[in-house]
Structure formats: C-alpha cells, structure tokens
C-alpha cells in the first residue's frame, strides 16, 4: 500500500513540475511522471526509513514518509531538469 502512495505522490510531483513549473517540457509528461515516481520510491524506501527508524515494524500509512517521498521526487525532477539544461541529456 505504501508503494502505491509513494508512486502516487511522485506522479503528482511530476505532473505539477511539468504542468505548472515547466520542468522536462522538452521530454514530455510521461518522463516527468516516471522521474517523479522513481524519486518518490527512492525517498519512501531509502531516505524515510533512515530518518524514521523504530524497533517495531511500522504498519499502515506513515505520512512523514509520504512527505519525504514527495520531496525526493521534487528533488529528482529538479536534478533531471538541471542535467537536461546543462548537457542536453
């Protein structure tokens, strides 16, 4: 369930970056959605557990992890836009 929420948060970040800010305009909406979802999955599964670890396994939705996933997606989109501007990749 959390994987779906992370991917959804990343997809929303990708859509906002494409539609509102104009990031990855040359590459298209699908690339923005995929980059956002990838960044959110990394943020939700790697960064959030490192910041919010506990002895017991967490069950259910953890909102700070979803917020970190959204922030990681935004960071991934920003980095991708900067790489595209600099090197045209």
N, CA, C and O atoms as a CHARMM CRD file, in Angstrom:
* protein
*
  356
    1    1 UNK  N      0.82100  -1.19200   0.00000 PROA 1      0.00000
    2    1 UNK  CA     0.00000   0.00000   0.00000 PROA 1      0.00000
    3    1 UNK  C      0.86600   1.25700   0.00000 PROA 1      0.00000
    4    1 UNK  O      0.55900   2.23100  -0.68800 PROA 1      0.00000
    5    2 UNK  N      1.94400   1.22700   0.77400 PROA 2      0.00000
    6    2 UNK  CA     2.81300   2.40100   0.82200 PROA 2      0.00000
    7    2 UNK  C      3.50700   2.64900  -0.51200 PROA 2      0.00000
    8    2 UNK  O      3.75000   3.79800  -0.88000 PROA 2      0.00000
    9    3 UNK  N      3.82600   1.58400  -1.23800 PROA 3      0.00000
   10    3 UNK  CA     4.47100   1.75300  -2.54000 PROA 3      0.00000
   11    3 UNK  C      3.55300   2.52500  -3.48400 PROA 3      0.00000
   12    3 UNK  O      4.00800   3.39000  -4.23300 PROA 3      0.00000
   13    4 UNK  N      2.28000   2.21100  -3.44400 PROA 4      0.00000
   14    4 UNK  CA     1.31400   2.90600  -4.29600 PROA 4      0.00000
   15    4 UNK  C      1.22600   4.38500  -3.90100 PROA 4      0.00000
   16    4 UNK  O      1.16700   5.26000  -4.76500 PROA 4      0.00000
   17    5 UNK  N      1.21900   4.65500  -2.60800 PROA 5      0.00000
   18    5 UNK  CA     1.16900   6.04700  -2.15400 PROA 5      0.00000
   19    5 UNK  C      2.42200   6.81200  -2.54600 PROA 5      0.00000
   20    5 UNK  O      2.34000   7.97500  -2.94100 PROA 5      0.00000
   21    6 UNK  N      3.57800   6.17300  -2.44000 PROA 6      0.00000
   22    6 UNK  CA     4.82100   6.83400  -2.85200 PROA 6      0.00000
   23    6 UNK  C      4.79600   7.13900  -4.34200 PROA 6      0.00000
   24    6 UNK  O      5.13400   8.24600  -4.76000 PROA 6      0.00000
   25    7 UNK  N      4.39400   6.15300  -5.14600 PROA 7      0.00000
   26    7 UNK  CA     4.32900   6.36700  -6.59100 PROA 7      0.00000
   27    7 UNK  C      3.30300   7.43200  -6.94700 PROA 7      0.00000
   28    7 UNK  O      3.53000   8.22900  -7.85700 PROA 7      0.00000
   29    8 UNK  N      2.18400   7.45600  -6.24400 PROA 8      0.00000
   30    8 UNK  CA     1.16500   8.47300  -6.48100 PROA 8      0.00000
   31    8 UNK  C      1.68700   9.85600  -6.12000 PROA 8      0.00000
   32    8 UNK  O      1.46300  10.81400  -6.86100 PROA 8      0.00000
   33    9 UNK  N      2.37800   9.97300  -4.99400 PROA 9      0.00000
   34    9 UNK  CA     2.96100  11.25800  -4.59700 PROA 9      0.00000
   35    9 UNK  C      3.99500  11.71800  -5.62300 PROA 9      0.00000
   36    9 UNK  O      4.06400  12.90200  -5.95000 PROA 9      0.00000
   37   10 UNK  N      4.79700  10.78300  -6.12800 PROA 10     0.00000
   38   10 UNK  CA     5.77400  11.12100  -7.15200 PROA 10     0.00000
   39   10 UNK  C      5.13300  11.50800  -8.46400 PROA 10     0.00000
   40   10 UNK  O      5.60200  12.41600  -9.15100 PROA 10     0.00000
   41   11 UNK  N      4.05700  10.81700  -8.81400 PROA 11     0.00000
   42   11 UNK  CA     3.32700  11.17000 -10.03500 PROA 11     0.00000
   43   11 UNK  C      2.71200  12.55600  -9.94500 PROA 11     0.00000
   44   11 UNK  O      2.72400  13.31100 -10.91700 PROA 11     0.00000
   45   12 UNK  N      2.17800  12.88600  -8.78800 PROA 12     0.00000
   46   12 UNK  CA     1.62200  14.23300  -8.59400 PROA 12     0.00000
   47   12 UNK  C      2.72900  15.27600  -8.67600 PROA 12     0.00000
   48   12 UNK  O      2.54800  16.33500  -9.27600 PROA 12     0.00000
   49   13 UNK  N      3.87100  14.97600  -8.07500 PROA 13     0.00000
   50   13 UNK  CA     5.00000  15.91300  -8.15400 PROA 13     0.00000
   51   13 UNK  C      5.46500  16.06600  -9.60000 PROA 13     0.00000
   52   13 UNK  O      5.78700  17.17400 -10.03100 PROA 13     0.00000
   53   14 UNK  N      5.50400  14.96600 -10.35100 PROA 14     0.00000
   54   14 UNK  CA     5.89900  15.02900 -11.75500 PROA 14     0.00000
   55   14 UNK  C      4.92600  15.82300 -12.59100 PROA 14     0.00000
   56   14 UNK  O      5.33200  16.61200 -13.44500 PROA 14     0.00000
   57   15 UNK  N      3.64000  15.61900 -12.35200 PROA 15     0.00000
   58   15 UNK  CA     2.63400  16.37100 -13.09600 PROA 15     0.00000
   59   15 UNK  C      2.72500  17.85300 -12.76300 PROA 15     0.00000
   60   15 UNK  O      2.66800  18.69100 -13.66300 PROA 15     0.00000
   61   16 UNK  N      2.86500  18.19300 -11.47800 PROA 16     0.00000
   62   16 UNK  CA     2.98900  19.60000 -11.09100 PROA 16     0.00000
   63   16 UNK  C      4.24100  20.23400 -11.69800 PROA 16     0.00000
   64   16 UNK  O      4.21100  21.37400 -12.16200 PROA 16     0.00000
   65   17 UNK  N      5.32700  19.48700 -11.68800 PROA 17     0.00000
   66   17 UNK  CA     6.56400  20.01400 -12.26100 PROA 17     0.00000
   67   17 UNK  C      6.41000  20.26100 -13.75400 PROA 17     0.00000
   68   17 UNK  O      6.93100  21.24900 -14.27200 PROA 17     0.00000
   69   18 UNK  N      5.70800  19.38400 -14.44900 PROA 18     0.00000
   70   18 UNK  CA     5.53200  19.54000 -15.88700 PROA 18     0.00000
   71   18 UNK  C      4.52100  20.63100 -16.21400 PROA 18     0.00000
   72   18 UNK  O      4.78900  21.49500 -17.04900 PROA 18     0.00000
   73   19 UNK  N      3.35700  20.59900 -15.56000 PROA 19     0.00000
   74   19 UNK  CA     2.24900  21.48700 -15.92000 PROA 19     0.00000
   75   19 UNK  C      2.42200  22.89800 -15.37700 PROA 19     0.00000
   76   19 UNK  O      2.11600  23.86200 -16.07900 PROA 19     0.00000
   77   20 UNK  N      2.89400  23.04200 -14.17700 PROA 20     0.00000
   78   20 UNK  CA     2.95500  24.35800 -13.53400 PROA 20     0.00000
   79   20 UNK  C      4.31300  25.01500 -13.71700 PROA 20     0.00000
   80   20 UNK  O      4.40000  26.16800 -14.13700 PROA 20     0.00000
   81   21 UNK  N      5.37100  24.28000 -13.40200 PROA 21     0.00000
   82   21 UNK  CA     6.70700  24.87500 -13.41600 PROA 21     0.00000
   83   21 UNK  C      7.34600  24.79800 -14.79900 PROA 21     0.00000
   84   21 UNK  O      8.10800  25.68700 -15.17900 PROA 21     0.00000
   85   22 UNK  N      7.04200  23.75000 -15.54800 PROA 22     0.00000
   86   22 UNK  CA     7.59600  23.60300 -16.88600 PROA 22     0.00000
   87   22 UNK  C      8.86300  22.76400 -16.94200 PROA 22     0.00000
   88   22 UNK  O      9.56900  22.78900 -17.95000 PROA 22     0.00000
   89   23 UNK  N      9.16600  22.02000 -15.87800 PROA 23     0.00000
   90   23 UNK  CA    10.33200  21.13300 -15.89500 PROA 23     0.00000
   91   23 UNK  C     10.10200  20.01200 -16.89700 PROA 23     0.00000
   92   23 UNK  O      8.97700  19.54300 -17.07200 PROA 23     0.00000
   93   24 UNK  N     11.16500  19.59300 -17.54700 PROA 24     0.00000
   94   24 UNK  CA    11.14200  18.49200 -18.50800 PROA 24     0.00000
   95   24 UNK  C     10.14200  18.71000 -19.63000 PROA 24     0.00000
   96   24 UNK  O      9.57900  17.74800 -20.15300 PROA 24     0.00000
   97   25 UNK  N      9.91600  19.95300 -20.00300 PROA 25     0.00000
   98   25 UNK  CA     8.95300  20.25600 -21.06400 PROA 25     0.00000
   99   25 UNK  C      9.39500  19.66500 -22.40400 PROA 25     0.00000
  100   25 UNK  O      8.56000  19.28300 -23.22400 PROA 25     0.00000
  101   26 UNK  N     10.70400  19.59200 -22.62000 PROA 26     0.00000
  102   26 UNK  CA    11.20800  19.05300 -23.88300 PROA 26     0.00000
  103   26 UNK  C     11.03200  17.53900 -23.94700 PROA 26     0.00000
  104   26 UNK  O     10.87100  16.98300 -25.03400 PROA 26     0.00000
  105   27 UNK  N     11.05900  16.86900 -22.80200 PROA 27     0.00000
  106   27 UNK  CA    10.97800  15.41100 -22.78300 PROA 27     0.00000
  107   27 UNK  C      9.56100  14.88700 -22.66800 PROA 27     0.00000
  108   27 UNK  O      9.30300  13.75400 -23.07400 PROA 27     0.00000
  109   28 UNK  N      8.63800  15.65900 -22.13500 PROA 28     0.00000
  110   28 UNK  CA     7.23200  15.25200 -22.09500 PROA 28     0.00000
  111   28 UNK  C      6.72200  14.88200 -20.71800 PROA 28     0.00000
  112   28 UNK  O      7.47800  14.76100 -19.75400 PROA 28     0.00000
  113   29 UNK  N      5.42800  14.70800 -20.66200 PROA 29     0.00000
  114   29 UNK  CA     4.73500  14.43300 -19.40000 PROA 29     0.00000
  115   29 UNK  C      5.06600  13.05400 -18.84800 PROA 29     0.00000
  116   29 UNK  O      5.24400  12.89700 -17.64000 PROA 29     0.00000
  117   30 UNK  N      5.15000  12.05700 -19.71700 PROA 30     0.00000
  118   30 UNK  CA     5.40800  10.69000 -19.25300 PROA 30     0.00000
  119   30 UNK  C      6.75800  10.60900 -18.55500 PROA 30     0.00000
  120   30 UNK  O      6.88100   9.94200 -17.52700 PROA 30     0.00000
  121   31 UNK  N      7.76500  11.27100 -19.09200 PROA 31     0.00000
  122   31 UNK  CA     9.08400  11.26800 -18.45800 PROA 31     0.00000
  123   31 UNK  C      9.01500  11.94100 -17.09400 PROA 31     0.00000
  124   31 UNK  O      9.64700  11.47700 -16.14500 PROA 31     0.00000
  125   32 UNK  N      8.26600  13.01500 -16.98300 PROA 32     0.00000
  126   32 UNK  CA     8.11400  13.68400 -15.69600 PROA 32     0.00000
  127   32 UNK  C      7.42400  12.78500 -14.68100 PROA 32     0.00000
  128   32 UNK  O      7.82400  12.74300 -13.51800 PROA 32     0.00000
  129   33 UNK  N      6.40000  12.07100 -15.10700 PROA 33     0.00000
  130   33 UNK  CA     5.70200  11.16500 -14.20000 PROA 33     0.00000
  131   33 UNK  C      6.60500  10.02400 -13.74100 PROA 33     0.00000
  132   33 UNK  O      6.60700   9.66500 -12.56300 PROA 33     0.00000
  133   34 UNK  N      7.36600   9.45700 -14.66300 PROA 34     0.00000
  134   34 UNK  CA     8.25400   8.34500 -14.32400 PROA 34     0.00000
  135   34 UNK  C      9.37900   8.82300 -13.40900 PROA 34     0.00000
  136   34 UNK  O      9.71000   8.15200 -12.43100 PROA 34     0.00000
  137   35 UNK  N      9.96500   9.97200 -13.71800 PROA 35     0.00000
  138   35 UNK  CA    11.03200  10.50100 -12.86100 PROA 35     0.00000
  139   35 UNK  C     10.50700  10.81600 -11.46600 PROA 35     0.00000
  140   35 UNK  O     11.18900  10.55100 -10.47600 PROA 35     0.00000
  141   36 UNK  N      9.31800  11.37300 -11.37500 PROA 36     0.00000
  142   36 UNK  CA     8.72200  11.66700 -10.08100 PROA 36     0.00000
  143   36 UNK  C      8.43500  10.40800  -9.28500 PROA 36     0.00000
  144   36 UNK  O      8.71300  10.35000  -8.08700 PROA 36     0.00000
  145   37 UNK  N      7.88100   9.40100  -9.94300 PROA 37     0.00000
  146   37 UNK  CA     7.58000   8.14100  -9.25600 PROA 37     0.00000
  147   37 UNK  C      8.86100   7.44700  -8.79700 PROA 37     0.00000
  148   37 UNK  O      8.90400   6.89800  -7.69600 PROA 37     0.00000
  149   38 UNK  N      9.90300   7.46700  -9.62800 PROA 38     0.00000
  150   38 UNK  CA    11.17100   6.85800  -9.24600 PROA 38     0.00000
  151   38 UNK  C     11.78300   7.57700  -8.04500 PROA 38     0.00000
  152   38 UNK  O     12.23900   6.93200  -7.10100 PROA 38     0.00000
  153   39 UNK  N     11.79400   8.89200  -8.07800 PROA 39     0.00000
  154   39 UNK  CA    12.32400   9.65100  -6.95300 PROA 39     0.00000
  155   39 UNK  C     11.53800   9.42100  -5.67400 PROA 39     0.00000
  156   39 UNK  O     12.11500   9.35500  -4.58900 PROA 39     0.00000
  157   40 UNK  N     10.22900   9.29900  -5.79700 PROA 40     0.00000
  158   40 UNK  CA     9.39100   9.05800  -4.62400 PROA 40     0.00000
  159   40 UNK  C      9.63200   7.66800  -4.04300 PROA 40     0.00000
  160   40 UNK  O      9.65200   7.50400  -2.82300 PROA 40     0.00000
  161   41 UNK  N      9.81300   6.67800  -4.89200 PROA 41     0.00000
  162   41 UNK  CA    10.09100   5.33000  -4.39300 PROA 41     0.00000
  163   41 UNK  C     11.43100   5.28400  -3.66300 PROA 41     0.00000
  164   41 UNK  O     11.55500   4.64000  -2.62100 PROA 41     0.00000
  165   42 UNK  N     12.42500   5.96400  -4.20900 PROA 42     0.00000
  166   42 UNK  CA    13.71900   6.03500  -3.52400 PROA 42     0.00000
  167   42 UNK  C     13.56900   6.77400  -2.19800 PROA 42     0.00000
  168   42 UNK  O     14.10700   6.33800  -1.18000 PROA 42     0.00000
  169   43 UNK  N     12.85200   7.87000  -2.20700 PROA 43     0.00000
  170   43 UNK  CA    12.65500   8.63700  -0.98000 PROA 43     0.00000
  171   43 UNK  C     11.86600   7.87300   0.05900 PROA 43     0.00000
  172   43 UNK  O     12.18400   7.93500   1.24700 PROA 43     0.00000
  173   44 UNK  N     10.84500   7.15400  -0.36500 PROA 44     0.00000
  174   44 UNK  CA     9.99500   6.42700   0.56400 PROA 44     0.00000
  175   44 UNK  C     10.62400   5.16900   1.12200 PROA 44     0.00000
  176   44 UNK  O     10.35300   4.79300   2.26200 PROA 44     0.00000
  177   45 UNK  N     11.47400   4.50200   0.32200 PROA 45     0.00000
  178   45 UNK  CA    12.06400   3.24400   0.76900 PROA 45     0.00000
  179   45 UNK  C     13.49300   3.36300   1.27100 PROA 45     0.00000
  180   45 UNK  O     13.96000   2.47300   1.98200 PROA 45     0.00000
  181   46 UNK  N     14.19400   4.41900   0.93100 PROA 46     0.00000
  182   46 UNK  CA    15.58900   4.55000   1.36000 PROA 46     0.00000
  183   46 UNK  C     15.75800   5.68000   2.37500 PROA 46     0.00000
  184   46 UNK  O     16.32100   5.47700   3.45100 PROA 46     0.00000
  185   47 UNK  N     15.27300   6.85500   2.03200 PROA 47     0.00000
  186   47 UNK  CA    15.51300   8.02200   2.88400 PROA 47     0.00000
  187   47 UNK  C     14.61400   8.01300   4.11700 PROA 47     0.00000
  188   47 UNK  O     15.09600   8.23500   5.22800 PROA 47     0.00000
  189   48 UNK  N     13.32300   7.76100   3.94200 PROA 48     0.00000
  190   48 UNK  CA    12.38300   7.80700   5.07200 PROA 48     0.00000
  191   48 UNK  C     12.70800   6.78500   6.16200 PROA 48     0.00000
  192   48 UNK  O     12.68100   7.14600   7.33800 PROA 48     0.00000
  193   49 UNK  N     13.01400   5.52500   5.83000 PROA 49     0.00000
  194   49 UNK  CA    13.37200   4.59200   6.91100 PROA 49     0.00000
  195   49 UNK  C     14.65600   4.98600   7.63800 PROA 49     0.00000
  196   49 UNK  O     14.81700   4.70100   8.82500 PROA 49     0.00000
  197   50 UNK  N     15.56000   5.63700   6.92800 PROA 50     0.00000
  198   50 UNK  CA    16.78800   6.08000   7.59300 PROA 50     0.00000
  199   50 UNK  C     16.51200   7.20400   8.58400 PROA 50     0.00000
  200   50 UNK  O     17.19900   7.32000   9.59800 PROA 50     0.00000
  201   51 UNK  N     15.52200   8.02200   8.30100 PROA 51     0.00000
  202   51 UNK  CA    15.18800   9.13400   9.18400 PROA 51     0.00000
  203   51 UNK  C     14.20900   8.74100  10.29000 PROA 51     0.00000
  204   51 UNK  O     14.28300   9.27600  11.39600 PROA 51     0.00000
  205   52 UNK  N     13.30600   7.82600  10.00800 PROA 52     0.00000
  206   52 UNK  CA    12.26700   7.43900  10.96300 PROA 52     0.00000
  207   52 UNK  C     12.35700   5.95000  11.26500 PROA 52     0.00000
  208   52 UNK  O     11.42800   5.20400  10.95300 PROA 52     0.00000
  209   53 UNK  N     13.43600   5.51200  11.85500 PROA 53     0.00000
  210   53 UNK  CA    13.54900   4.09800  12.18300 PROA 53     0.00000
  211   53 UNK  C     13.02400   3.86000  13.59600 PROA 53     0.00000
  212   53 UNK  O     13.13400   4.71100  14.47900 PROA 53     0.00000
  213   54 UNK  N     12.46100   2.69600  13.77400 PROA 54     0.00000
  214   54 UNK  CA    11.98300   2.30000  15.09500 PROA 54     0.00000
  215   54 UNK  C     12.24100   0.81100  15.27400 PROA 54     0.00000
  216   54 UNK  O     12.52100   0.10000  14.31000 PROA 54     0.00000
  217   55 UNK  N     12.14500   0.35100  16.50400 PROA 55     0.00000
  218   55 UNK  CA    12.40400  -1.05900  16.78100 PROA 55     0.00000
  219   55 UNK  C     11.31500  -1.94400  16.19800 PROA 55     0.00000
  220   55 UNK  O     11.60100  -3.03000  15.69300 PROA 55     0.00000
  221   56 UNK  N     10.08700  -1.49800  16.26300 PROA 56     0.00000
  222   56 UNK  CA     8.96900  -2.28200  15.73000 PROA 56     0.00000
  223   56 UNK  C      8.69100  -1.88200  14.28300 PROA 56     0.00000
  224   56 UNK  O      8.88900  -0.73100  13.89500 PROA 56     0.00000
  225   57 UNK  N      8.24100  -2.82700  13.51200 PROA 57     0.00000
  226   57 UNK  CA     7.89800  -2.54200  12.11900 PROA 57     0.00000
  227   57 UNK  C      6.64100  -1.67800  12.07400 PROA 57     0.00000
  228   57 UNK  O      5.67700  -1.93500  12.79600 PROA 57     0.00000
  229   58 UNK  N      6.65600  -0.67800  11.24300 PROA 58     0.00000
  230   58 UNK  CA     5.51600   0.22600  11.11400 PROA 58     0.00000
  231   58 UNK  C      4.45900  -0.41800  10.22200 PROA 58     0.00000
  232   58 UNK  O      4.77800  -1.02600   9.20000 PROA 58     0.00000
  233   59 UNK  N      3.22400  -0.27800  10.61500 PROA 59     0.00000
  234   59 UNK  CA     2.11800  -0.75200   9.78300 PROA 59     0.00000
  235   59 UNK  C      1.23000   0.43200   9.45400 PROA 59     0.00000
  236   59 UNK  O      1.15000   1.39200  10.22100 PROA 59     0.00000
  237   60 UNK  N      0.57200   0.36200   8.32500 PROA 60     0.00000
  238   60 UNK  CA    -0.30300   1.44600   7.91900 PROA 60     0.00000
  239   60 UNK  C      0.46000   2.54100   7.18800 PROA 60     0.00000
  240   60 UNK  O      1.63100   2.38700   6.83800 PROA 60     0.00000
  241   61 UNK  N     -0.23200   3.64000   6.97000 PROA 61     0.00000
  242   61 UNK  CA     0.33000   4.75800   6.22300 PROA 61     0.00000
  243   61 UNK  C      1.10800   5.66500   7.17300 PROA 61     0.00000
  244   61 UNK  O      0.61000   6.04800   8.23200 PROA 61     0.00000
  245   62 UNK  N      2.31200   5.99400   6.78600 PROA 62     0.00000
  246   62 UNK  CA     3.15000   6.88800   7.57600 PROA 62     0.00000
  247   62 UNK  C      3.27900   8.18900   6.78000 PROA 62     0.00000
  248   62 UNK  O      4.01600   8.24700   5.79500 PROA 62     0.00000
  249   63 UNK  N      2.56700   9.22200   7.20500 PROA 63     0.00000
  250   63 UNK  CA     2.52100  10.47700   6.45200 PROA 63     0.00000
  251   63 UNK  C      3.88500  11.16100   6.32400 PROA 63     0.00000
  252   63 UNK  O      4.16700  11.70500   5.25600 PROA 63     0.00000
  253   64 UNK  N      4.74800  11.16800   7.34600 PROA 64     0.00000
  254   64 UNK  CA     6.06800  11.77500   7.12300 PROA 64     0.00000
  255   64 UNK  C      6.84400  11.08800   6.00400 PROA 64     0.00000
  256   64 UNK  O      7.60100  11.74500   5.29000 PROA 64     0.00000
  257   65 UNK  N      6.67000   9.78100   5.84100 PROA 65     0.00000
  258   65 UNK  CA     7.34200   9.07000   4.75200 PROA 65     0.00000
  259   65 UNK  C      6.79000   9.49800   3.39500 PROA 65     0.00000
  260   65 UNK  O      7.54200   9.60800   2.42800 PROA 65     0.00000
  261   66 UNK  N      5.49700   9.73700   3.31800 PROA 66     0.00000
  262   66 UNK  CA     4.89200  10.20000   2.05700 PROA 66     0.00000
  263   66 UNK  C      5.38800  11.61000   1.73300 PROA 66     0.00000
  264   66 UNK  O      5.64600  11.92600   0.57200 PROA 66     0.00000
  265   67 UNK  N      5.52200  12.44700   2.74500 PROA 67     0.00000
  266   67 UNK  CA     6.03900  13.80300   2.52600 PROA 67     0.00000
  267   67 UNK  C      7.49000  13.76100   2.07600 PROA 67     0.00000
  268   67 UNK  O      7.88700  14.51900   1.19000 PROA 67     0.00000
  269   68 UNK  N      8.28200  12.88600   2.67300 PROA 68     0.00000
  270   68 UNK  CA     9.68000  12.72800   2.25100 PROA 68     0.00000
  271   68 UNK  C      9.73500  12.18200   0.82800 PROA 68     0.00000
  272   68 UNK  O     10.58900  12.59800   0.04500 PROA 68     0.00000
  273   69 UNK  N      8.84900  11.26900   0.48400 PROA 69     0.00000
  274   69 UNK  CA     8.80200  10.73000  -0.88100 PROA 69     0.00000
  275   69 UNK  C      8.47900  11.83900  -1.87900 PROA 69     0.00000
  276   69 UNK  O      9.08600  11.90600  -2.94800 PROA 69     0.00000
  277   70 UNK  N      7.52900  12.70700  -1.53800 PROA 70     0.00000
  278   70 UNK  CA     7.18500  13.83400  -2.40600 PROA 70     0.00000
  279   70 UNK  C      8.38200  14.76800  -2.57400 PROA 70     0.00000
  280   70 UNK  O      8.66600  15.22000  -3.68300 PROA 70     0.00000
  281   71 UNK  N      9.07900  15.05600  -1.48300 PROA 71     0.00000
  282   71 UNK  CA    10.25200  15.93500  -1.55100 PROA 71     0.00000
  283   71 UNK  C     11.37400  15.29700  -2.36800 PROA 71     0.00000
  284   71 UNK  O     12.06300  15.98800  -3.11900 PROA 71     0.00000
  285   72 UNK  N     11.56200  13.99100  -2.22900 PROA 72     0.00000
  286   72 UNK  CA    12.58500  13.30100  -3.02000 PROA 72     0.00000
  287   72 UNK  C     12.21800  13.30600  -4.50200 PROA 72     0.00000
  288   72 UNK  O     13.10000  13.42300  -5.35400 PROA 72     0.00000
  289   73 UNK  N     10.94400  13.18000  -4.81800 PROA 73     0.00000
  290   73 UNK  CA    10.50400  13.24600  -6.21000 PROA 73     0.00000
  291   73 UNK  C     10.76800  14.62900  -6.78500 PROA 73     0.00000
  292   73 UNK  O     11.23700  14.75400  -7.91700 PROA 73     0.00000
  293   74 UNK  N     10.47000  15.66400  -6.01500 PROA 74     0.00000
  294   74 UNK  CA    10.71800  17.02900  -6.47000 PROA 74     0.00000
  295   74 UNK  C     12.21200  17.26100  -6.68700 PROA 74     0.00000
  296   74 UNK  O     12.60400  17.92500  -7.64600 PROA 74     0.00000
  297   75 UNK  N     13.04100  16.72100  -5.80500 PROA 75     0.00000
  298   75 UNK  CA    14.48600  16.84600  -5.95100 PROA 75     0.00000
  299   75 UNK  C     14.97200  16.11800  -7.19300 PROA 75     0.00000
  300   75 UNK  O     15.82100  16.63600  -7.91800 PROA 75     0.00000
  301   76 UNK  N     14.45100  14.93300  -7.44800 PROA 76     0.00000
  302   76 UNK  CA    14.81600  14.16800  -8.64100 PROA 76     0.00000
  303   76 UNK  C     14.41800  14.91100  -9.91100 PROA 76     0.00000
  304   76 UNK  O     15.18000  14.94600 -10.87700 PROA 76     0.00000
  305   77 UNK  N     13.23800  15.49800  -9.91100 PROA 77     0.00000
  306   77 UNK  CA    12.77500  16.27000 -11.07500 PROA 77     0.00000
  307   77 UNK  C     13.64400  17.51100 -11.28300 PROA 77     0.00000
  308   77 UNK  O     13.98500  17.84400 -12.41800 PROA 77     0.00000
  309   78 UNK  N     13.99900  18.18700 -10.20900 PROA 78     0.00000
  310   78 UNK  CA    14.86300  19.36100 -10.31300 PROA 78     0.00000
  311   78 UNK  C     16.23100  18.97600 -10.86900 PROA 78     0.00000
  312   78 UNK  O     16.75900  19.64500 -11.75700 PROA 78     0.00000
  313   79 UNK  N     16.79900  17.89100 -10.34000 PROA 79     0.00000
  314   79 UNK  CA    18.10800  17.44100 -10.81500 PROA 79     0.00000
  315   79 UNK  C     18.05300  17.02800 -12.28600 PROA 79     0.00000
  316   79 UNK  O     18.97100  17.32900 -13.04900 PROA 79     0.00000
  317   80 UNK  N     16.98700  16.34400 -12.68200 PROA 80     0.00000
  318   80 UNK  CA    16.83800  15.95400 -14.08400 PROA 80     0.00000
  319   80 UNK  C     16.71700  17.15100 -15.00200 PROA 80     0.00000
  320   80 UNK  O     17.26200  17.15000 -16.10600 PROA 80     0.00000
  321   81 UNK  N     16.01100  18.16600 -14.55400 PROA 81     0.00000
  322   81 UNK  CA    15.87600  19.38400 -15.35300 PROA 81     0.00000
  323   81 UNK  C     17.21900  20.09900 -15.48200 PROA 81     0.00000
  324   81 UNK  O     17.54900  20.60000 -16.55600 PROA 81     0.00000
  325   82 UNK  N     17.98300  20.15100 -14.41800 PROA 82     0.00000
  326   82 UNK  CA    19.28700  20.81200 -14.47100 PROA 82     0.00000
  327   82 UNK  C     20.27500  20.06300 -15.36800 PROA 82     0.00000
  328   82 UNK  O     21.04900  20.67700 -16.10200 PROA 82     0.00000
  329   83 UNK  N     20.23800  18.73100 -15.30000 PROA 83     0.00000
  330   83 UNK  CA    21.10200  17.92700 -16.17600 PROA 83     0.00000
  331   83 UNK  C     20.71600  18.14600 -17.63200 PROA 83     0.00000
  332   83 UNK  O     21.58800  18.26600 -18.49300 PROA 83     0.00000
  333   84 UNK  N     19.41800  18.19800 -17.91600 PROA 84     0.00000
  334   84 UNK  CA    18.96500  18.41300 -19.29000 PROA 84     0.00000
  335   84 UNK  C     19.36100  19.79300 -19.79600 PROA 84     0.00000
  336   84 UNK  O     19.75300  19.93700 -20.95300 PROA 84     0.00000
  337   85 UNK  N     19.26400  20.80200 -18.94700 PROA 85     0.00000
  338   85 UNK  CA    19.66800  22.14900 -19.35200 PROA 85     0.00000
  339   85 UNK  C     21.16500  22.23900 -19.60300 PROA 85     0.00000
  340   85 UNK  O     21.60400  22.88300 -20.55600 PROA 85     0.00000
  341   86 UNK  N     21.94600  21.59200 -18.74700 PROA 86     0.00000
  342   86 UNK  CA    23.39900  21.69900 -18.82600 PROA 86     0.00000
  343   86 UNK  C     23.99400  20.88200 -19.96300 PROA 86     0.00000
  344   86 UNK  O     24.78000  21.39600 -20.75900 PROA 86     0.00000
  345   87 UNK  N     23.61400  19.59500 -20.04000 PROA 87     0.00000
  346   87 UNK  CA    24.22700  18.70000 -21.00100 PROA 87     0.00000
  347   87 UNK  C     23.30000  18.23900 -22.10700 PROA 87     0.00000
  348   87 UNK  O     23.75600  17.56800 -23.03300 PROA 87     0.00000
  349   88 UNK  N     22.04100  18.56400 -22.05000 PROA 88     0.00000
  350   88 UNK  CA    21.10700  18.18100 -23.10000 PROA 88     0.00000
  351   88 UNK  C     20.76000  16.71300 -23.11900 PROA 88     0.00000
  352   88 UNK  O     20.37100  16.18300 -24.16000 PROA 88     0.00000
  353   89 UNK  N     20.89100  16.04800 -21.99400 PROA 89     0.00000
  354   89 UNK  CA    20.60000  14.61800 -21.90900 PROA 89     0.00000
  355   89 UNK  C     19.14600  14.41900 -21.57100 PROA 89     0.00000
  356   89 UNK  O     18.69000  13.28100 -21.45200 PROA 89     0.00000
